[in-house]
């Protein structure tokens, strides 16, 4: 019975339009055709149970959560139940952050076993209720004040910074509700009152509508779940993401599904098939558009063209040109219609993308200034669209776009790899949706007529307690099985944890970074080996090392190249590597054959304090034999000084193959930290 009472759903949604009953009918006693006939219709039955069957009975706080979630297209979220208490988390602003159990546990201590727990979680996720003392009290009667406060937060949102009184004043201004005396606010809310309040909004003569935008970002080929170093459980995985998305779309009208770029590549299974499995899954999920990110150029242009033809949705980039012309496989923007409203979606690619990928993959490609491209596209749609959205894979410039280009309502940022609440910059809301298939952002835009009157936003974190989409799970399993046949070979072993975590390889000496650099030096017989931390993508647990491990930690198709470089050039390269510190930039260098010290307190460009090659101080005029991957020697990650060096040998050997051969030759490894990188005034 409790679950049936929870089916209030869009129960109240425009009573006249939805079920042909006036509010007076559903709130009164007489119903044309008789109550039994009406009750056979599911939504009508739920409505009449709310407003007529027991109209003067108080509605519980849990039932309020359920009806608000249903009426305004919020996500129902199944929490992760743990044996021991875990601190609740909602966001992380550090690109090195990861999702763990804390993001998925219940938001209140007294809802674990409640039948409406998923609706209660949905209300917490958009911050429509305050954490308070950590208890929700689901079966207590809801007061008028509690209901109106939650309703106002759902309709207008909490990110604008208005307090409860201001939000309820907006309810009164727009819908004629919300202005209640203090004593009335503390009174229990009846089901009849709840129906009337909701009908004032959902049945408004100007036409109220919610359009939901589901958004993902920086998936990086993470088809399968993975276990972060800080978590006891697996997170992510596109089969669970697909199940959430398809179920949400089936239950709610007017949904848009978007991706902010860097989706197809960078995991073993994705790379082996050049992004095809990811695109096939995205087709099943029903994406409406995807922006092009810098890592979408990690393979030759033919791969992108094949994936664009395979996709049932457009690839968007307003500022990417091939041989001076706009390519046929891309679109600058797309216009979508939902709930009678027009939504313009513009794709933007970081104009520095050529520096982040292999030079051969961007031959003939030019990237127009992304600010100029955005301004041109916004100008073309502003006044014609009811909402303007940018899919902006601009890394640090995500925060600058709203300052440079006016007229954007919502900017979905890619490349930052963060999970954060919406941030207002100028007149634009910047939204970050996470990475690695760990989360889906749910943005609900509320319209009155054609005007945006508010929005709410929350992340749905993809954890192992969520159900899988069987078709997607089977598809991924088929590709993974084909991969495993090739990848199961054991190439060696390690007796220690090989640390490839982002917070290590991009900020300090790593034993895995040392091992990769040593492998480079060994294969090339070089004086010095340089390896960018951003090219090391995973850790390895103690035990056997398989070919799959080699592909996981070194997923990019980079070749081993030997150059001749002066000591002065090497010094400048090291300065480039530590320049962004303490930002976890991929250009941070792991090394072999040398040691270096830098002072983080000094300005970028003058941080290197000392460098030794072997046991001797580096000689700035001396020419050294340096081995690195061809991403670096081609000038990637701003290593332009290396691109100017003479190439002695292009080995044609993939970096992961050099690593594999080295492990096979050594057999068992146990690399240690050796003081190769010393940091003065290290960031805490």
N, C-alpha and C positions, 0 to 999 in steps of 0.2 A: 504494500500500500504506500509506504514511504517513497519508493522509487517511482510509483505511478504519480504521486503528488509532485515529484520532482520533474515530471515531463511538461512543465509549464511552457518551456521553450518559447518559441515565437508566438506562443499562445495569444498574446495580446496584440500581436502585430497587426495594425490597421484593421480593427475589428470588422469594419464594413467591407473592405476589400478582400480580406482573407477568408471570412466564413459567412459573409452576407448577413451578419447580425449587427444591430446597432448596439452601442454601449448600454443604452437603456434596457435593451432586451436581455443582454448577458448579465447585467447587474440587477435586473428585476426578476419577477417570478414567472411571467408568461413567456413561453418560447414557441414560435410557430412550428408546427409539425410534431410537437411534443418533445419532452426532455429525452426520452429513450432514443428517438430517431437522431436527434442532434448528437447525443453522446456516442453514437457509433462512429462519428468522425473524430479522428484522434486529436487534432488540434482544438476542435470545438469542444470536445469532451474535457480537455485539460483546462480550457478557458472557463467553461461553466463550473468546473470544480473549484477554480480559483475564485471566481467572482459571484457565483450564484448558488452552488450546492452548499457551501459553508461561508457565505459572504461576510459574516460578522465575526468569524473566528480569527484570532491573531495569526499572522504568518510568521514562521520562524526565520531566524537569521540565515539558516542553511537554504531555506526555500527562496529567500530574497536573492542569495547568491545564484541559485539555479535559474531564476527567471531573468535576472540581469544578464547572465552569461548567454542565455538563449536569445533574448530579445535584441542584444547588441553585438552578436557574433563574436563574443570572446571565446578564447580557446578553453576547452575542458582539458585539464592536465592531470595525468595519473602520477602521483608522487612516488618517490622511492622510499620504501620503509626499511630502516636499518635497525639492527639490534641495539646499538648504542646511540645516544644523542649525538647529533652532528650540527654544527653551527650553520644556520641558513645563510646563503649567499645569493645575490641577484645579478652582479655585474663584476667585470674586471677591466681596468683601464690600461693595464700593462700588456703589450703584445706577447709577452712571455707567459701570460696567464693561461690556465687551462680549466676546463670544466671538471669538477669532481663531485663527490656525493653531496656536498653542501648546496649545490645548485638545484638539486632534485628532491631533497627531503621535504616533508610537509612544512608549510609556512606557519602552522600553529600546532601546539602540543596536544590538542584535544580533537583532532579531526581524522586521525589515521584510519579508523575503522568506520567512519561515517559513510552512509551510502551516497551522499552528495559531496564527498571529498573533492572530486575532480572539478566541480563547479566552484567550490570554495577556493581551491587553488587558482582557478582562472581569475577570480576576483582579486586575490592577493597579487597575482602576476602583473596586473595593470595598476597596482597600488590604489585600488578603489577602497581598501580598508587599511587602517594603520596596524602595524605589528602589535602595538600596545604591550600588554604583559605576556604576550606569546600564546594567549588562548583566544579562540574565536567564539566559543559558547554557541555551537551550531543549533541546538534545540531550544534555546531561549527565544522568547517572542521578540521580534524586531520592533524597535521604536520608530516612530515617524521620522525622527531626526537621523537615525542610523540609515534608514532607507533613502532619504533625500540626499544625504551626504554621499553615499555610495553611488546613487543615480547621477548626481552632478559630476562626480569624478569620472564616471564611465562616459558620459555624454561630452563633457568639455575637456577632460584630461587634467592631470595633476602637474604636468611639466611646465605649464605657464606660470606656476608659482603662486596662483591665487589661493587664499585660504578658504576654509569651508564656508564661511559666511558669504564671501564674494562669489563662490561657485553657486551657492543656493540662490543668490540674487540674480545670477544669470538664468537659472531655471525659471524664476518668476518673470524676468524680462522677456524671455523667448517663448515660454510656454504657459505662463500664468500659474505656475506652481512653485513651491519652495519657500514662500513667505508664510511661516507659521510661528505662532507665539511659543515662548520657551516652554510653557506647560504642555502645549500640544506636541512639541517635539519630543518630549519625554513619554508621551502616551504610546501604548502598543498600537501597531499598525494592523488594520484588518485586511483581509484578502480583497474586500471590495475597494478599500482605499488604494491598495497597491495597483489594482486593475485600472482605476481611474487615473492615477498619476501616470502610469505607463501609456495609457491611451492618449493622454494630453500630448505626449511626444510622438508616439508611433503613428497616431492617427491625425496628426496636425494637418490643417488644410493646405499649408504651403508645401507639404511633402517632405517628410523626414526619411533619410536613407543612410545606411552604413555600407561603405565599400571597404573590404578587407584586402590589404596587400600583404601577402606572405613573401618573405625575402630571405635568401641565403647569400653567403659570401665566402670567398676563399676556400672552397671545398677541397681544392688541391688533390683531386682524385681519390679522396677518402671514401671509397665504396664500402669498406669493411670497418667495423668498430676497432678502436685501439685503446690501449691502456696507458694513460700518462704516468710519468714517474711519481706524481703526487697522489694518485688514486688507487684504490683497491679494486675498482670495477672498470669495466670497459665502457667507453662512451662513443657517441657518434655512430656512423654507419648509415648508408643511404636507404637500406631496406626499412629501417624504423622511421627515418625521415619521410620516406615515401608513404608509409602507412598513415602517419599523422596528417600529411598534406592531403592525400586522397580522401580520407575520412572527413576532414574538415571541409573540403570542397563539396562533398556529397551532402553534408548537413547544412551548409550555408550558401545562400546565393551571393552573387556579386563579389567574387573573389578574383584577385590578380596574383600571379606567382612570378617572381622575378629573381634573377641572380646577378650579383655585382662583379663577376669575373673571377678568373683563375680557378675555374671548375674542372676542366677535363684531365689535367696531368698531375704528375709528381708523386704518385704511389706506384708500387710495382705493377699491379694489375692494370692500372690506367696507362702507364707508360708502355707496357709490353704491347698494348693494342692501340697505342697513340690516341687515347681519349675516347675511343668508340664506346666502351662500356658505360662511361659516365653519361654520354649523350643519350644512349638508349634508355638509361634510367630516368633521365630528365624528361624524355618523351613520355614515358609512362606516367610521370608525375604531372605532366601537362603544363610545363612552363610557358609563359607568355613572351618572355624576352630574356636575354642574357647579355650583359656588357662584356667587352673584351678587356682582359687585364694583361699585365706585362708577361705573366707566365703562360698566357695563351700563345705566345710566340716561342715557346720552348722547343717546338718541333718545326720542321720546314713548313713553308706556307701551304704546300699541298695538303698537309694534314688538317690545317684549319679549314681549307676549302671543302675537304671531304666531310668533316664534321658538320660544317654549315649546311651542306646538302642533306646530311642524315637527320639533322635536327628538324623538329616540327615547329620550331620557334625561331625568330630572327636573332642574329648576332649583332649587337649594337656597338658602334664606335663612330662618333661624329668627327673625329680628328685623325683617322688613320687613312693614309693614301699609299697606293702601290704604283711606282713609276709615274708619280705625279697625278694619277687619276684615282677617283673614288672606286674601290673594288666592288664587283657585283655581288660578292658573298657577304657583304656587310650592309647594314642600314644605319643612318645617323640617329633615327628615332622611330618610334611606333606610337600610334594613337589607338587607345582601347576605349570601349564603351561598357560601362557597368552601371546598373540602376539608373539609366538615362543620363548619366554624367560622363563627360569626356575626360580621359586621363592621358596626358602626354608623357611618354617615357623616353628620356634622352640618354644615350650611352656615351661615356667619356673614358678615354684611355690615357694614362699618365704619359705626358709628352716626353718624359725621360726613359720610356720603356726600352729603348735601344740599348741603354746602359745596363739593363737588368737581365738580358738574355744573350744567347749566343749570337755573335755578329753575323754569321752566315744565315741565320733565320730571319734577319731583318734587312737583308740586302734589297735595295730598291724601295724600302718602306720609309716614309717620312711621317712624323707625328706633329701635326699642327699644335700650336699652343693651346692647351686644353681650356684655358680661360676664354680665349677668343672664340673657340668653337662653341663653348657653352653659351656665351652671350648671343651668338648668331642663332643658335637653335632655340633658345628661350624667346628671343624676339619673334621668331617665326610662329610660335605656338601660343604665346601669351595673348589673352583676349579671345582665343578660340577654344582653349581647354579650361575645364573647371578646376583641374589640379595639375601642376607641373612637377614631375619627379625626375631627378637625375640619378642614374646608376653610375657613380663616379669612382672609378678605380684609380685614385690619385694619390694614395699613400698620405704623406704629410700635408699635401695640398688640399685634402678633403676639408680641412679646417679653414682654408683660405678661400675656397670657391664661393661661399655665401658672401664674403666680404668684397669679392671682385665682380660678382655677377648677381644682379638683383632679379627677382621674379621667380625664384625656385621655391616651391612650397616645401618639398621634402627631398633631401639628399641622402641617398643610401651610399655609405662610404665603403670602399674596398681597399685592401692592401694594408690596413692598419692592424688586422687580426685581433680586434678587441670586442668585448661584449659590454655595451654601455647603454644607459638610458638616453633618450633623446636630448640633444643639446641645441639650444636656440642660439644661432649665430646670425646677427642681422634679423632678417625676416624669414630665415630658412631653418627648418629643423633638420639637424644632422643625426642620422641613425646608423648605428654600427651593429651588424648582425652576427658577429662571431666568425668562426673558421672551422675547417676540417669536418664538416657535416655534424658539428656538435650542437647546433642550435638552428631554429627557424624563428625569424622575427615576425611578429604578428602586429601589423599596424591597422587599426580600425579608424577610418576617416568618416566622421559624421557630418552629413549635409542637411541643411534646411533649405529647401528649394535647390538652388545651384551654388549656394554659399557654404563654405566649410565653417562650421561653428565650433568644432573641436575634434580631438582625436585621443585615442589611448593606445599604448604600446606595451608589449611584453615579449620576452623570449620564451620559447618552448625548448627546453634542453633535452637533447636526445640521449637517453640513458638506457641501460640494459633492461630495465623493467617495462619499457614500452613494447607494444606488439610490433611484429615485422609484417611487411607487405610480402606475401608469399611469392608472387610473381617476380618481384625485384630480388628477393633473397635467392630464388632459383637461378635467375640470370647471373647474379654475382657469383654464385657457387660454381656455375659452369665455367665462367672465365677464370675463377681462382683455381679450379681443378686443372685446367689446361696450363696455367702458370706453374702450379706446384710440381707438375711433371718435370718441368725444366729447372725449377728452383730448389728442389729438395736436396741437392747434392751438398754434403758436408765438406767444407774446404779447410777447416781447422777448428781450433777451440780457443777459448779465453778463460782464464781462471779469475778474472776480475771484471767488474762492471765497466763497460766501455761507454763513457759519458758523452752522448751526442745531444744532450738537451740544449734547447735554444739559449737558455740562461747561462750556459757554460760556453759553448763553442763561439758565441757571438760577443762574449764579454771577458773571457779569461782563458788561460791555458786549459786544454782538455786532453785527457789521456787518449781519447779516440782521435782527436785532432792531431796529436803527436804521431799516432800510428799511421794515419792516412798520409801525413807529410813524410814519414819515414819510408812508406811504400813508394811514394813519388821519387824520393832521393835514391832509393835502391835501384829502381828500374832505369833511371836515367844516369846514374853515376855522377850526380851533380853536387856542387858545393853547398847549395842552399835549395830548400824546397819551400814553396809558399802554397797554402791552401786556404781559401776563403771559408770562414765559419758558416756562412749561409749555404754552402754547398754540402754541408754535413747535416743530414736531415733526421737522424734517429739514433737511439742508443741500442746497445746489445747487452743482454743479460749474460752472466757467467754460464759457460757451457759450450755446446757445439756452435760453430759459426757456419751458416749455410750460404749458398749462393744467393738465396733470397735476402739474407741479411745484407750482403754486399750491395744489392740493388736498392734496398731500403735506405741505407745510410747515404748512398751516393746515387740518387735517382736520375741525375741529369746526364745527358749525352755529351760529356766533355772529354776532349782528347788531351793526352799528355804532351806538352811542348817544352822544349829546352831553348832558352834564350841566353844571350850574353848581356849582362847588365853591370853598370858601374856601381860602386859602393854608394855614390850619391843618389843614383836611381833607386836603389834598394831602400835607402833611408827615406826618400820621398814616398815610396810605396807603403812603408810602415806608417808614415804620418797619415796617409790616406786611410789606412786601416783603422787607426785609433781616433780619427777625427770626430766621428759621431758619438763616441763614448761619452756618457753611459747609456746612450740609446743602443739597443741591441741590433746593430746593423749587420747585414750579411757580409760586409767587406772586411770585418775584423779577421786578421790573419793568424792562422796556426802555422807553425814553422818547424823545420828540421835543419840541422847543420848550423844553427845560429841561436842566439838569445838576444832579446831586446827588453829594454826598460822604458816605460813612459810615465809621465807625470800628468795625471788627470786634472790637476788644478791649473795647468797651463792652458793657454788658448789653443784651439785646434789649428794645426799647421806647424806648431812648435812644441809638440809634446814629447817627442822621442828624446830620451836622455842619453842612452848608450846602446850600442849594438856590437856584439862580438860574433865573429865567424870562426867556428872551431873554438880555439882558446884565445884568439887574437882580436883586438879591436878592429872594426871594419875600416878599410882604407877607401876613402871616398873616390880616389882616382883609379883604383884597381878594378879590373874587369873580372866578374865572377860568373861561373856557370850556374844558372838558376833554372829550376824546373817548376812548372806550375800547370794548371789546366788552361785550355785555350780560351776559356771564358775570361780569365784574368789577362792572359797575354794579348787578347784581342781588345782590351780596353774596358771590359765589363766592370761594373761596380766602381766606375770612375778611375780605373787604373790606366789612365792614358799614357803615363810614363812607361809602362811595360809594353804598351802597343808600339812604342817607338824603338824598342830594342830589336837587335838582330836575332832572327830565329835561326838557331843552329840545327835543331832536329825537330821535325814534326813526326812523332813516333807513330801516329795513326792509331795508337792504343787508347781505348777508353779508360778513363780514370778508374772506374769500378773494376775493369779487367786487371789493371795494374795492381790494385788493392787485392784482388782475388789471387793473383799469382804470387804476391808477396806472402799472403797468409798461408797458401799452400806450401811455399818454400820453408817458412818458419815453423809451421805446424801448430804450436801452442804459443799464445801470446799473453803477456801480463804487463802492458804499458803502464808507466807511472807518471806522475807529475814531476818534472825535472827542473823547474825554475826557468823554463825557456822564455816565459813572459812574466815580467815583474811590473806591478802596477803601484805607483806611488800615489797617495791620496785617493785610494780606491773608493768608488761609490759604495755606499752601504744599502 
